[in-house]
Amino acid sequence: VHRSSATDDKKLQNSLKKLTVNNISGIEEVNMIKDDGSVIHFNNPKVQASLNANTFAVSGHAESKQITEMLPGILNHLGAEGFNQLKRLASSVSAGNVTASGIDEDDD
């Protein structure tokens, strides 16, 4: 049985309400960096949080982009692992070993 997205959204909002989430204003963008080098990018998202429940909710229009599309602005968002992954990607590009996903699969 397929439910409408409105029904799913209502259930999600009710669940978040039970967790007593609060809106966090002033968030201009959210970037979720995946292991494959892609980024889930939200521009002006709605962000809600319940620290007691260790829960964060990010909603809005999401775009899937490659990390290279986000340069140079994303550099200050990268942790050590993300920065190392970007260095491996740059090495692969210079060596000509880039796959369709943008990451050299032989490095792992």
Order of alpha helices (4+ residues) and beta strands (2+ residues): alpha-beta-beta-beta-beta-beta-beta-alpha
